Amino acid sequence: MNRFFNELVDTHVKIENWLGQGKGDLEVLLSRFDRNFSMISINGTKLDFLTLEAFFQNNCGAKDGLKIIMDKMEILAEWSQGALVSYVERQILPNNIESLRHSTVLLTLEGDEILWRHLHETPASES
């Protein structure tokens, strides 16, 4: 599997474990994100790294039983210092509440380390 796809899957497993089970190491999770990280959430809110950090701190185990399914990963562009990747993400909670989103992420390379620089999520009813 492409290293950028591996990064997407690995990070979402860590997010699922943190939010859904209250398990993991917050510093290890946050280390995947550039300190200049920005995000446009599914409700249109813009977040920065500090907002993301506060979200994770305040929501450990808050989505009990959360499952995240990744699909349709596609490299839109790739260059020596990173890639732009699109994917479909389905979040499922045990009471059958589902959230589907189309996402585009800018990943950058610092040495061998892949960092999340920008994420844009758009809600979707169908993939």
Secondary structure, DSSP 8 states (H G I E B T S, - for coil): --HHHHHHHHHHHHHHHHHHHS-S-HHHHHTTEEEEEEEE-TTS-EEEHHHHHHHHHHTTT-STT-EEEEEEEEEEEEETTEEEEEEEEEEE-TTS-EEEEEEEEEEEEETTEEEEEEEEEEEES--
